[in-house]
Structures are given as C-alpha cells and as structure tokens.
Amino acid sequence: MPRGEHALARRCRNRAAAEACGGSVRAYRVSRFLMATVTEETSARPAGFDLAAYWATASSGLEARVLWGTARLRVSRTGLRLLPAMFGAAGERVVWAAAAPDADGWVEVGLEVEKPPVAAGDVLRLGLEAEVLGPPELRAEVARRVTGLAQRYA
C-alpha cells in the first residue's frame, strides 16, 4: 500500500472504509463542533461514493473501538423511554429486546457501554429511573459518584 493510502486507511480505520471514502470524506462528531461559519465554498460527493456503505463501516468501527461491555440495568418505564434519546442505537436495541416490566413497572436490560468512568456519567443521566446491577466495577463507580454528590450537597 503506498504511503498516502496507508495514512488514509489509518484515518478511515480499515481498508474497506478507506476505499469507501476515497481520501476525501471524513466523519466528525457533531458534539465536538464549537461553531460553524457559512462560506461560499462548495463541495461535491466523490464519484462512486456510497454513503450507506461508508456509514455502516464507520459506525460499526467506532462502536467496536469505544464499547467496553454490557451494563446490567434495572430501569423504570420512564428510564426505558429515555434510553433511545440518551444512548442512540444502543438504547433502541435495549428497548426492542426488553422483557415485560415487573409489578412495579421496572425491567432489567443489558446496555452496551463505554468504560466505567464514561458509562457511570452516562447512566447517572437517567437519575432515579435506573439502577446499575452490574458489572461490579461500574456499580462501584456509580456508587462512588453518588456518595460524593451526597456529601457535597449535604
């Protein structure tokens, strides 16, 4: 592989994605943008570019790089409704796979998450609508943060 193609393959994470993006297509996380400016500059989709194929390759590659494991959660009906908005495709998969709620309206689910420090912050956004059942290191990280918050606001 020539030097430029090797760098492209690294940027696109694998050879299939590099071929799909042809060296001129990049994906950026919208939440990282600080501002945008409208200019007169135009762009055109590269010849033969297949957006669906590129996105499938790029998004599955991203998930493989960032996902750490599966969190076992107990969520309320409200928590279950919040999962797709808060966790995107992973949250949608949880909703589709969820069993019927128990007598109290809660259901146990498995949610793909990042490493415990990131996952703890993500899960805490659900507030009292979720309880982490496992893995133990994630439950411990959530407990540590909740204890710290309780002490700060005591």
DSSP file with accessible surface (Angstrom, degrees, kcal/mol):
  #  RESIDUE AA STRUCTURE BP1 BP2  ACC     N-H-->O    O-->H-N    N-H-->O    O-->H-N    TCO  KAPPA ALPHA  PHI   PSI    X-CA   Y-CA   Z-CA
    1    1 A M              0   0  108      0, 0.0     5,-0.1     0, 0.0     0, 0.0   0.000 360.0 360.0 360.0 126.1    0.0    0.0    0.0
    2    2 A P     >  -     0   0   76      0, 0.0     4,-2.3     0, 0.0     3,-0.4  -0.203 360.0-103.2 -60.8 157.1    1.6    3.4   -0.9
    3    3 A R  H  > S+     0   0  227      1,-0.3     4,-2.0     2,-0.2     5,-0.2   0.876 119.9  48.7 -52.0 -49.5    2.3    5.8    1.9
    4    4 A G  H  > S+     0   0   55      1,-0.2     4,-2.1     2,-0.2    -1,-0.3   0.899 111.1  50.3 -61.1 -39.4   -0.7    8.1    1.3
    5    5 A E  H  > S+     0   0   93     -3,-0.4     4,-2.7     2,-0.2    -1,-0.2   0.879 107.2  55.0 -67.1 -35.3   -3.1    5.1    1.1
    6    6 A H  H  X S+     0   0   98     -4,-2.3     4,-2.1     2,-0.2    -2,-0.2   0.936 109.0  47.0 -63.3 -44.8   -1.7    3.7    4.4
    7    7 A A  H  X S+     0   0   29     -4,-2.0     4,-2.4     1,-0.2    -1,-0.2   0.908 112.1  51.3 -62.6 -40.4   -2.4    7.1    6.2
    8    8 A L  H  X S+     0   0   25     -4,-2.1     4,-2.6     1,-0.2    -2,-0.2   0.927 107.6  51.8 -62.4 -44.2   -5.9    7.1    4.6
    9    9 A A  H  X S+     0   0   15     -4,-2.7     4,-0.5     1,-0.2     5,-0.2   0.900 109.9  50.2 -61.6 -37.3   -6.5    3.6    5.8
   10   10 A R  H >< S+     0   0  146     -4,-2.1     3,-0.7     1,-0.2    -1,-0.2   0.930 111.9  47.3 -65.6 -44.4   -5.5    4.6    9.4
   11   11 A R  H 3< S+     0   0  111     -4,-2.4    -2,-0.2     1,-0.2    -1,-0.2   0.883 116.9  42.7 -63.8 -38.6   -7.8    7.7    9.3
   12   12 A a  H 3< S-     0   0   12     -4,-2.6    -1,-0.2    -5,-0.2    -2,-0.2   0.435 109.0-127.9 -90.1  -0.1  -10.7    5.6    8.0
   13   13 A R  S << S+     0   0  149     -3,-0.7     2,-0.3    -4,-0.5    -3,-0.1   0.138  78.3  26.3  78.4 -20.6   -9.9    2.8   10.4
   14   14 A N  S  > S-     0   0   62     -5,-0.2     4,-2.3    -6,-0.2     5,-0.2  -0.985  84.1-103.6-162.4 165.9   -9.8    0.0    7.9
   15   15 A R  H  > S+     0   0  130     -2,-0.3     4,-2.7     1,-0.2     5,-0.2   0.896 116.4  54.7 -63.3 -38.7   -9.1   -0.6    4.2
   16   16 A A  H  > S+     0   0   57      1,-0.2     4,-2.1     2,-0.2    -1,-0.2   0.933 111.5  44.5 -63.2 -42.3  -12.8   -1.0    3.3
   17   17 A A  H  > S+     0   0    1      2,-0.2     4,-2.7     1,-0.2    -1,-0.2   0.897 111.2  54.6 -68.0 -37.4  -13.7    2.4    4.8
   18   18 A A  H  X>S+     0   0    9     -4,-2.3     4,-1.5     1,-0.2     5,-0.5   0.923 109.9  46.5 -62.3 -41.6  -10.6    3.9    3.2
   19   19 A E  H  <5S+     0   0  128     -4,-2.7    -1,-0.2     1,-0.2    -2,-0.2   0.903 112.3  51.6 -66.9 -37.8  -11.8    2.7   -0.2
   20   20 A A  H  <5S+     0   0   29     -4,-2.1    30,-0.2    -5,-0.2    -2,-0.2   0.911 114.3  41.4 -65.7 -40.1  -15.3    4.0    0.5
   21   21 A a  H >X5S-     0   0    0     -4,-2.7     3,-2.2    -5,-0.1     4,-0.8   0.651  90.0-151.6 -88.7 -10.7  -14.2    7.4    1.5
   22   22 A G  T 3<5 -     0   0   54     -4,-1.5    -3,-0.1     1,-0.3    -4,-0.1   0.706  61.4 -68.9  55.2  19.4  -11.6    7.7   -1.3
   23   23 A G  T 34<S+     0   0   34     -5,-0.5    -1,-0.3     2,-0.2    -4,-0.1   0.391 129.3  75.6  85.7  -5.4   -9.5   10.1    0.8
   24   24 A S  T <4 S+     0   0   84     -3,-2.2     2,-0.5     1,-0.0    -2,-0.2   0.410  74.6  79.4-122.6   4.2  -11.9   13.0    0.7
   25   25 A V     <  +     0   0   28     -4,-0.8     2,-0.3    20,-0.0    -2,-0.2  -0.949  49.3 171.6-118.3 131.0  -14.7   12.1    3.1
   26   26 A R        -     0   0  120     -2,-0.5     2,-0.4    -3,-0.0   -14,-0.1  -0.983  21.5-142.6-133.1 148.4  -14.4   12.4    6.9
   27   27 A A        -     0   0   48     -2,-0.3     2,-0.4    31,-0.0    -2,-0.0  -0.908  17.8-168.6-111.5 138.9  -17.0   12.0    9.6
   28   28 A Y        -     0   0  145     -2,-0.4     2,-0.5     5,-0.0     5,-0.1  -0.969  29.1-111.6-127.8 145.0  -17.0   14.2   12.7
   29   29 A R    >   -     0   0  156     -2,-0.4     3,-2.0     1,-0.2     4,-0.3  -0.603  24.7-144.8 -73.9 120.6  -18.8   14.0   16.0
   30   30 A V  G >  S+     0   0  119     -2,-0.5     3,-2.0     1,-0.3    -1,-0.2   0.863  95.1  65.4 -59.6 -35.4  -21.3   16.9   15.9
   31   31 A S  G 3  S+     0   0   91      1,-0.3    -1,-0.3    -3,-0.0    -2,-0.1   0.684  94.5  61.6 -65.2 -13.1  -20.9   17.5   19.7
   32   32 A R  G <  S+     0   0  183     -3,-2.0     2,-0.3     2,-0.0    -1,-0.3   0.575  79.6 103.3 -88.1  -9.2  -17.3   18.4   19.1
   33   33 A F    <   -     0   0  117     -3,-2.0     3,-0.1    -4,-0.3    -3,-0.0  -0.573  45.7-176.3 -74.6 133.7  -18.1   21.4   16.9
   34   34 A L        -     0   0  174      1,-0.4     2,-0.3    -2,-0.3    -1,-0.2   0.716  68.4 -14.6 -97.0 -31.1  -17.8   24.7   18.7
   35   35 A M        -     0   0  142      2,-0.0    -1,-0.4     0, 0.0     2,-0.3  -0.975  56.2-145.2-162.3 166.0  -19.1   26.9   15.9
   36   36 A A        -     0   0   93     -2,-0.3     2,-0.4    -3,-0.1    -3,-0.0  -0.989   8.4-156.9-139.9 147.0  -19.8   26.8   12.2
   37   37 A T        -     0   0  100     -2,-0.3     2,-0.4     0, 0.0    -2,-0.0  -0.992  17.5-130.6-127.5 131.0  -19.5   29.5    9.5
   38   38 A V        +     0   0  144     -2,-0.4     2,-0.3     2,-0.0    -2,-0.0  -0.653  36.3 174.4 -78.7 129.6  -21.4   29.7    6.2
   39   39 A T        -     0   0   84     -2,-0.4     0, 0.0     2,-0.2     0, 0.0  -0.776  45.3-112.8-126.4 176.5  -19.0   30.3    3.3
   40   40 A E  S    S+     0   0  185     -2,-0.3     2,-0.0     2,-0.1    -2,-0.0   0.564  80.4 114.3 -84.9 -10.4  -19.2   30.4   -0.5
   41   41 A E        -     0   0  166      1,-0.1     2,-0.3     0, 0.0    -2,-0.2  -0.355  51.8-158.9 -65.2 139.7  -17.1   27.2   -0.8
   42   42 A T        -     0   0  124     -2,-0.0     2,-0.3     2,-0.0    -2,-0.1  -0.720   5.7-157.6-114.9 166.6  -19.0   24.2   -2.2
   43   43 A S        -     0   0  120     -2,-0.3     2,-0.4     2,-0.0     0, 0.0  -0.955   2.0-153.4-139.4 160.6  -18.4   20.5   -2.0
   44   44 A A        -     0   0   90     -2,-0.3     3,-0.1     3,-0.0    -2,-0.0  -0.985  28.8-105.9-135.3 145.4  -19.4   17.6   -4.1
   45   45 A R        -     0   0  166     -2,-0.4     3,-0.1     1,-0.1     4,-0.0  -0.515  47.7-105.8 -66.7 132.3  -19.9   13.9   -3.2
   46   46 A P    >   -     0   0   39      0, 0.0     3,-2.1     0, 0.0    -1,-0.1  -0.281  44.3 -91.2 -59.2 145.1  -16.9   11.9   -4.6
   47   47 A A  T 3  S+     0   0  107      1,-0.3     3,-0.1    -3,-0.1    -3,-0.0  -0.306 112.0  12.1 -56.9 132.9  -17.8    9.8   -7.7
   48   48 A G  T 3  S+     0   0   84      1,-0.2     2,-0.3    -3,-0.1    -1,-0.3   0.497  87.8 152.6  78.9   3.2  -18.9    6.3   -6.7
   49   49 A F    <   -     0   0   27     -3,-2.1     2,-0.7   -28,-0.1    -1,-0.2  -0.501  31.0-159.1 -71.8 129.2  -19.2    7.2   -3.0
   50   50 A D     >  -     0   0   90     -2,-0.3     4,-2.7   -30,-0.2     5,-0.2  -0.893   4.7-169.2-111.3 100.1  -21.8    5.1   -1.2
   51   51 A L  H  > S+     0   0   87     -2,-0.7     4,-3.1     1,-0.2     5,-0.3   0.905  85.3  52.4 -58.0 -44.0  -22.9    6.9    1.9
   52   52 A A  H  > S+     0   0   73      1,-0.2     4,-2.4     2,-0.2    -1,-0.2   0.925 112.7  44.6 -61.3 -43.8  -24.8    4.0    3.4
   53   53 A A  H  > S+     0   0   42      2,-0.2     4,-2.2     1,-0.2     5,-0.2   0.922 114.8  48.7 -67.0 -42.5  -21.8    1.6    3.0
   54   54 A Y  H  X S+     0   0   17     -4,-2.7     4,-3.1     1,-0.2     5,-0.2   0.947 113.2  46.9 -61.3 -47.5  -19.4    4.3    4.4
   55   55 A W  H  X S+     0   0  145     -4,-3.1     4,-2.9    -5,-0.2     5,-0.3   0.906 110.6  52.0 -65.4 -40.0  -21.7    5.0    7.4
   56   56 A A  H  X S+     0   0   57     -4,-2.4     4,-1.9    -5,-0.3     5,-0.2   0.935 115.3  42.1 -60.7 -45.0  -22.2    1.3    8.1
   57   57 A T  H  X S+     0   0   36     -4,-2.2     4,-2.0    -5,-0.2    -2,-0.2   0.942 117.4  46.1 -67.6 -46.6  -18.4    0.7    8.1
   58   58 A A  H  X S+     0   0   25     -4,-3.1     4,-2.2    -5,-0.2    -2,-0.2   0.923 114.9  45.5 -65.6 -44.5  -17.5    3.9   10.0
   59   59 A S  H  X S+     0   0   36     -4,-2.9     4,-2.5    -5,-0.2    -1,-0.2   0.903 113.1  48.6 -71.3 -38.1  -20.2    3.5   12.7
   60   60 A S  H  X S+     0   0   71     -4,-1.9     4,-2.2    -5,-0.3    -1,-0.2   0.900 111.9  51.2 -68.1 -35.2  -19.5   -0.2   13.4
   61   61 A G  H  X S+     0   0   15     -4,-2.0     4,-1.6    -5,-0.2    -2,-0.2   0.913 110.0  49.2 -65.0 -40.8  -15.8    0.6   13.6
   62   62 A L  H  X S+     0   0   90     -4,-2.2     4,-2.1     2,-0.2     5,-0.3   0.944 110.5  49.8 -64.1 -47.0  -16.5    3.4   16.1
   63   63 A E  H  X S+     0   0   68     -4,-2.5     4,-2.5     1,-0.2    -1,-0.2   0.918 109.2  52.4 -58.3 -42.7  -18.7    1.1   18.3
   64   64 A A  H  < S+     0   0   83     -4,-2.2    -1,-0.2     1,-0.2    -2,-0.2   0.854 112.1  46.7 -63.4 -32.8  -16.0   -1.6   18.3
   65   65 A R  H  < S+     0   0  117     -4,-1.6    -1,-0.2    -3,-0.2    -2,-0.2   0.814 122.2  31.2 -78.9 -33.2  -13.4    0.9   19.4
   66   66 A V  H  < S+     0   0   55     -4,-2.1    49,-0.4    -5,-0.1     2,-0.3   0.743  91.4  95.9-102.8 -23.5  -15.4    2.6   22.2
   67   67 A L     <  +     0   0   54     -4,-2.5    47,-0.3    -5,-0.3     3,-0.1  -0.515  42.3 179.4 -75.7 132.7  -17.7    0.0   23.7
   68   68 A W        -     0   0   92     45,-3.3     2,-0.3     1,-0.3    46,-0.2   0.793  53.2 -59.6 -99.2 -40.6  -16.3   -1.7   26.7
   69   69 A G  E     -A  113   0A  28     44,-1.8    44,-3.0    45,-0.1     2,-0.5  -0.951  62.7 -57.2-179.5-161.8  -19.1   -4.2   27.7
   70   70 A T  E     -A  112   0A  76     -2,-0.3     2,-0.4    42,-0.2    42,-0.2  -0.932  36.7-150.3-114.9 125.2  -22.6   -4.6   28.7
   71   71 A A  E     -A  111   0A   0     40,-3.4    40,-2.7    -2,-0.5     2,-0.7  -0.766  12.4-139.6 -89.1 134.8  -24.1   -2.9   31.8
   72   72 A R  E     +AB 110 134A 107     62,-2.6    61,-3.1    -2,-0.4    62,-1.4  -0.879  32.2 179.4 -93.6 119.2  -27.0   -4.7   33.5
   73   73 A L  E     -AB 109 132A   0     36,-2.7    36,-2.8    -2,-0.7     2,-0.5  -0.904  31.1-147.8-121.5 152.0  -29.5   -2.1   34.5
   74   74 A R  E     -AB 108 131A  61     57,-2.6    57,-2.2    -2,-0.3     2,-0.4  -0.987  33.6-177.6-112.2 118.0  -32.9   -2.1   36.2
   75   75 A V  E     -AB 107 130A   0     32,-2.9    32,-2.5    -2,-0.5    55,-0.2  -0.915  23.2-127.6-123.8 149.1  -34.9    0.8   34.6
   76   76 A S     >  -     0   0    8     53,-2.3     4,-2.7    -2,-0.4     5,-0.2  -0.254  41.6 -96.1 -77.0 174.5  -38.3    2.2   35.2
   77   77 A R  H  > S+     0   0  144     28,-0.4     4,-2.0     1,-0.2     5,-0.1   0.918 129.9  48.7 -59.5 -41.2  -40.8    2.7   32.4
   78   78 A T  H  > S+     0   0   57      2,-0.2     4,-1.7     1,-0.2    -1,-0.2   0.930 109.9  51.4 -64.6 -43.6  -39.6    6.3   32.1
   79   79 A G  H  > S+     0   0    0     50,-0.2     4,-1.3     1,-0.2    -2,-0.2   0.908 108.1  52.1 -59.6 -41.0  -36.0    5.2   32.1
   80   80 A L  H  < S+     0   0   33     -4,-2.7     3,-0.5     1,-0.2    -1,-0.2   0.918 108.7  50.4 -62.8 -41.7  -36.8    2.7   29.3
   81   81 A R  H  < S+     0   0  168     -4,-2.0     4,-0.5     1,-0.2    -1,-0.2   0.812 109.7  52.4 -65.8 -28.6  -38.4    5.5   27.3
   82   82 A L  H  X S+     0   0   62     -4,-1.7     4,-2.2     1,-0.2     5,-0.3   0.736  87.7  83.4 -78.7 -23.4  -35.3    7.7   27.8
   83   83 A L  H  X S+     0   0    0     -4,-1.3     4,-3.0    -3,-0.5     8,-0.3   0.883  88.3  48.8 -54.9 -47.6  -32.7    5.1   26.6
   84   84 A P  H  > S+     0   0   37      0, 0.0     4,-1.5     0, 0.0     8,-0.2   0.926 114.1  46.6 -60.8 -40.5  -33.0    5.7   22.8
   85   85 A A  H  4 S+     0   0   90     -4,-0.5    -2,-0.2    -3,-0.2    -3,-0.1   0.880 121.9  36.5 -67.7 -35.2  -32.7    9.5   23.3
   86   86 A M  H  < S+     0   0   46     -4,-2.2    -1,-0.2     1,-0.1    -3,-0.2   0.778 131.2  25.9 -89.3 -28.3  -29.7    9.2   25.6
   87   87 A F  H >X S-     0   0   30     -4,-3.0     3,-1.1    -5,-0.3     4,-0.7   0.272  87.5-153.2-123.6   9.0  -27.9    6.2   24.1
   88   88 A G  H 3X S-     0   0   33     -4,-1.5     4,-2.2    -5,-0.3    -1,-0.3  -0.220  72.9  -0.3  60.4-134.8  -28.9    6.2   20.4
   89   89 A A  H 3> S+     0   0   48      1,-0.2     4,-2.5     2,-0.2    -1,-0.3   0.860 134.0  55.6 -60.0 -37.7  -28.8    2.9   18.6
   90   90 A A  H <> S+     0   0   14     -3,-1.1     4,-1.7     1,-0.2    -1,-0.2   0.918 109.4  47.4 -62.3 -40.9  -27.7    1.0   21.7
   91   91 A G  H  X S+     0   0    0     -4,-0.7     4,-2.1    -8,-0.3    -2,-0.2   0.887 109.8  52.7 -67.3 -37.5  -30.7    2.4   23.6
   92   92 A E  H  X S+     0   0  105     -4,-2.2     4,-2.3    -9,-0.2    -2,-0.2   0.916 107.1  52.2 -63.7 -42.2  -33.0    1.5   20.8
   93   93 A R  H  X S+     0   0  105     -4,-2.5     4,-1.8     1,-0.2    -1,-0.2   0.896 108.4  52.3 -61.1 -37.8  -31.7   -2.1   20.8
   94   94 A V  H  X S+     0   0   10     -4,-1.7     4,-1.2     2,-0.2    -1,-0.2   0.930 108.3  49.8 -63.7 -44.9  -32.4   -2.3   24.5
   95   95 A V  H >< S+     0   0   54     -4,-2.1     3,-0.6     1,-0.2    -2,-0.2   0.929 111.4  48.5 -61.5 -44.6  -36.0   -1.1   24.1
   96   96 A W  H 3< S+     0   0  220     -4,-2.3    -1,-0.2     1,-0.2    -2,-0.2   0.843 116.9  42.7 -64.7 -32.0  -36.7   -3.7   21.4
   97   97 A A  H 3< S+     0   0   84     -4,-1.8    -1,-0.2    -5,-0.2    -2,-0.2   0.546  87.5 121.3 -91.9  -7.2  -35.2   -6.5   23.5
   98   98 A A    <<  -     0   0   29     -4,-1.2    11,-0.1    -3,-0.6     2,-0.1  -0.258  56.1-135.1 -64.4 141.4  -36.7   -5.5   26.8
   99   99 A A        -     0   0   72      9,-0.5    -1,-0.1     1,-0.2     3,-0.1  -0.237  43.6 -69.7 -79.3 177.5  -38.9   -8.0   28.6
  100  100 A A        -     0   0   86      1,-0.1    -1,-0.2    -2,-0.1     6,-0.1  -0.406  61.1-100.9 -67.9 145.8  -42.3   -7.0   30.1
  101  101 A P        -     0   0   56      0, 0.0     6,-0.2     0, 0.0    -1,-0.1  -0.280  36.2-113.6 -65.4 155.1  -41.9   -4.8   33.2
  102  102 A D    >   -     0   0   68      4,-3.4     3,-2.3    -3,-0.1     5,-0.0  -0.094  47.0 -78.4 -76.2-174.1  -42.3   -6.3   36.7
  103  103 A A  T 3  S+     0   0  107      1,-0.3    -1,-0.1     2,-0.1     0, 0.0   0.776 134.3  51.6 -61.5 -25.9  -45.2   -5.5   39.0
  104  104 A D  T 3  S-     0   0  124      2,-0.1    -1,-0.3   -28,-0.0     3,-0.1   0.407 121.6-105.9 -90.4  -0.2  -43.5   -2.2   39.9
  105  105 A G  S <  S+     0   0    1     -3,-2.3   -28,-0.4     1,-0.3     2,-0.3   0.616  79.6 126.7  88.2  12.6  -43.1   -1.2   36.3
  106  106 A W        -     0   0   55    -30,-0.2    -4,-3.4   -29,-0.1     2,-0.3  -0.741  37.8-166.8-105.0 153.2  -39.3   -1.9   36.2
  107  107 A V  E     -A   75   0A  10    -32,-2.5   -32,-2.9    -2,-0.3     2,-0.4  -0.990  19.9-126.6-139.1 144.0  -37.4   -4.1   33.7
  108  108 A E  E     +A   74   0A 113     -2,-0.3    -9,-0.5   -34,-0.2     2,-0.3  -0.791  37.2 173.2 -90.1 134.6  -33.8   -5.5   33.7
  109  109 A V  E     -A   73   0A   6    -36,-2.8   -36,-2.7    -2,-0.4     2,-0.5  -0.917  32.3-128.7-137.4 161.3  -31.9   -4.7   30.5
  110  110 A G  E     -A   72   0A  28     -2,-0.3     2,-0.5   -38,-0.2   -38,-0.2  -0.973  27.8-172.1-112.3 121.9  -28.4   -5.1   29.1
  111  111 A L  E     -A   71   0A   0    -40,-2.7   -40,-3.4    -2,-0.5     2,-0.2  -0.968  24.4-125.7-119.7 125.8  -27.0   -1.8   27.6
  112  112 A E  E     +A   70   0A  73     -2,-0.5     2,-0.3   -42,-0.2   -42,-0.2  -0.524  43.0 176.2 -67.2 130.3  -23.7   -1.6   25.7
  113  113 A V  E     -A   69   0A   4    -44,-3.0   -45,-3.3    -2,-0.2   -44,-1.8  -0.887  30.6-113.7-135.9 164.9  -21.5    1.0   27.4
  114  114 A E        -     0   0   58     -2,-0.3   -47,-0.1   -47,-0.3   -45,-0.1  -0.108  67.9 -46.9 -80.6-171.3  -18.1    2.5   27.3
  115  115 A K    >>  -     0   0  139    -49,-0.4     4,-2.9     1,-0.1     3,-1.0  -0.162  68.6 -96.5 -59.8 155.0  -15.5    2.1   30.1
  116  116 A P  H 3> S+     0   0   20      0, 0.0     4,-2.9     0, 0.0     5,-0.3   0.813 120.7  55.3 -48.5 -41.8  -16.8    2.6   33.6
  117  117 A P  H 3> S+     0   0   74      0, 0.0     4,-1.1     0, 0.0     5,-0.1   0.917 118.3  35.3 -61.6 -37.3  -15.7    6.2   34.1
  118  118 A V  H <> S+     0   0   63     -3,-1.0     4,-2.2     2,-0.2     5,-0.2   0.926 118.0  51.6 -77.9 -45.6  -17.7    7.2   31.0
  119  119 A A  H  X S+     0   0    0     -4,-2.9     4,-3.2     1,-0.2     5,-0.3   0.876 104.8  57.5 -61.0 -37.6  -20.5    4.8   31.5
  120  120 A A  H  X S+     0   0    0     -4,-2.9     4,-2.4    -5,-0.3    -1,-0.2   0.939 108.5  45.5 -60.6 -46.3  -21.1    6.0   35.0
  121  121 A G  H  X S+     0   0   24     -4,-1.1     4,-0.8    -5,-0.3    -1,-0.2   0.910 114.4  49.2 -62.1 -40.6  -21.6    9.5   33.9
  122  122 A D  H >< S+     0   0   38     -4,-2.2     3,-0.8     1,-0.2     4,-0.3   0.936 112.9  45.5 -64.2 -47.6  -23.9    8.3   31.1
  123  123 A V  H >< S+     0   0    5     -4,-3.2     3,-2.0     1,-0.2     4,-0.2   0.883 105.1  61.5 -67.0 -35.8  -26.0    6.1   33.4
  124  124 A L  H >< S+     0   0   51     -4,-2.4     3,-2.0     1,-0.3    -1,-0.2   0.761  88.1  72.7 -64.4 -20.9  -26.3    8.8   36.0
  125  125 A R  T << S+     0   0  125     -4,-0.8    -1,-0.3    -3,-0.8    -2,-0.2   0.751  88.7  62.8 -63.3 -20.9  -28.1   11.0   33.5
  126  126 A L  T X  S-     0   0    6     -3,-2.0     3,-2.1    -4,-0.3    -1,-0.3   0.584  89.6-171.9 -78.5 -10.0  -31.0    8.6   34.0
  127  127 A G  G X   -     0   0   42     -3,-2.0     3,-1.0     1,-0.3    -1,-0.2  -0.246  63.5 -10.3  57.8-134.6  -31.2    9.7   37.6
  128  128 A L  G 3  S+     0   0  161      1,-0.2    -1,-0.3    -3,-0.1   -49,-0.1   0.403 120.5  83.3 -79.7   4.9  -33.5    7.7   39.8
  129  129 A E  G <  S+     0   0   63     -3,-2.1   -53,-2.3   -54,-0.1     2,-0.3   0.394  94.3  41.7 -87.6   2.2  -35.0    6.0   36.7
  130  130 A A  E <   -B   75   0A  18     -3,-1.0     2,-0.4   -55,-0.2   -55,-0.2  -0.998  57.1-162.5-148.7 151.8  -32.2    3.4   36.7
  131  131 A E  E     -B   74   0A  71    -57,-2.2   -57,-2.6    -2,-0.3     2,-0.6  -0.999  24.2-131.1-131.7 131.0  -30.1    1.2   39.0
  132  132 A V  E     +B   73   0A   7     -2,-0.4   -59,-0.2   -59,-0.2    -2,-0.0  -0.733  25.1 176.5 -82.0 122.2  -26.8   -0.4   37.9
  133  133 A L  E     +     0   0A  62    -61,-3.1   -60,-0.2    -2,-0.6    -1,-0.2   0.710  49.7  71.5 -94.2 -27.8  -26.9   -4.1   38.7
  134  134 A G  E     +B   72   0A   9    -62,-1.4   -62,-2.6     1,-0.1    -1,-0.4  -0.967  66.8  21.8-179.7 171.5  -23.5   -4.9   37.2
  135  135 A P    >>  -     0   0   30      0, 0.0     4,-2.2     0, 0.0     3,-0.9   0.604  67.8-128.9 -67.7 162.0  -20.8   -5.3   36.3
  136  136 A P  H 3> S+     0   0  101      0, 0.0     4,-2.7     0, 0.0     5,-0.2   0.834 104.3  55.5 -54.6 -38.5  -19.4   -4.6   39.8
  137  137 A E  H 3> S+     0   0  100      1,-0.2     4,-1.8     2,-0.2     5,-0.1   0.863 110.0  46.2 -67.7 -31.6  -16.8   -2.1   38.7
  138  138 A L  H <> S+     0   0    0     -3,-0.9     4,-2.5     2,-0.2     5,-0.2   0.930 112.5  49.5 -73.3 -43.5  -19.5    0.1   37.0
  139  139 A R  H  X S+     0   0  110     -4,-2.2     4,-2.7     1,-0.2    -2,-0.2   0.923 111.6  50.2 -60.0 -41.4  -21.8   -0.2   40.0
  140  140 A A  H  X S+     0   0   60     -4,-2.7     4,-2.6    -5,-0.2    -1,-0.2   0.896 109.7  50.3 -64.5 -40.5  -18.9    0.8   42.3
  141  141 A E  H  X S+     0   0   36     -4,-1.8     4,-2.1     2,-0.2    -1,-0.2   0.912 112.0  47.2 -65.4 -41.3  -18.1    3.8   40.1
  142  142 A V  H  X S+     0   0   21     -4,-2.5     4,-2.7     2,-0.2     5,-0.2   0.945 112.8  49.4 -64.2 -44.8  -21.7    5.0   40.2
  143  143 A A  H  X S+     0   0   48     -4,-2.7     4,-2.7    -5,-0.2     5,-0.2   0.910 109.4  52.6 -61.0 -40.7  -21.9    4.5   44.0
  144  144 A R  H  X S+     0   0  147     -4,-2.6     4,-2.3     1,-0.2    -1,-0.2   0.937 112.5  44.6 -61.8 -43.7  -18.6    6.5   44.4
  145  145 A R  H  X S+     0   0   73     -4,-2.1     4,-2.4     2,-0.2    -2,-0.2   0.905 113.3  49.3 -68.7 -41.5  -20.0    9.4   42.4
  146  146 A V  H  X S+     0   0   69     -4,-2.7     4,-2.7     2,-0.2    -1,-0.2   0.921 111.2  50.2 -65.5 -40.8  -23.4    9.3   44.1
  147  147 A T  H  X S+     0   0   75     -4,-2.7     4,-2.4    -5,-0.2    -2,-0.2   0.932 110.6  50.1 -62.0 -43.5  -21.7    9.2   47.5
  148  148 A G  H  X S+     0   0   32     -4,-2.3     4,-2.3    -5,-0.2    -2,-0.2   0.908 111.2  48.4 -62.2 -41.2  -19.5   12.2   46.5
  149  149 A L  H  X S+     0   0   83     -4,-2.4     4,-2.4     2,-0.2    -2,-0.2   0.922 110.0  51.7 -64.8 -43.1  -22.6   14.1   45.4
  150  150 A A  H  X S+     0   0   61     -4,-2.7     4,-0.6     1,-0.2    -2,-0.2   0.914 111.6  47.6 -61.0 -40.9  -24.5   13.4   48.6
  151  151 A Q  H >< S+     0   0  141     -4,-2.4     3,-0.7     1,-0.2    -1,-0.2   0.908 111.4  50.7 -66.9 -41.0  -21.5   14.6   50.6
  152  152 A R  H 3< S+     0   0  194     -4,-2.3    -2,-0.2     1,-0.2    -1,-0.2   0.888 118.0  37.8 -63.4 -39.4  -21.2   17.8   48.5
  153  153 A Y  H 3<        0   0  180     -4,-2.4    -1,-0.2    -5,-0.2    -2,-0.2   0.380 360.0 360.0 -96.7   6.1  -24.8   18.7   48.9
  154  154 A A    <<        0   0  122     -3,-0.7    -3,-0.1    -4,-0.6    -4,-0.0  -0.283 360.0 360.0 -67.6 360.0  -25.3   17.6   52.5
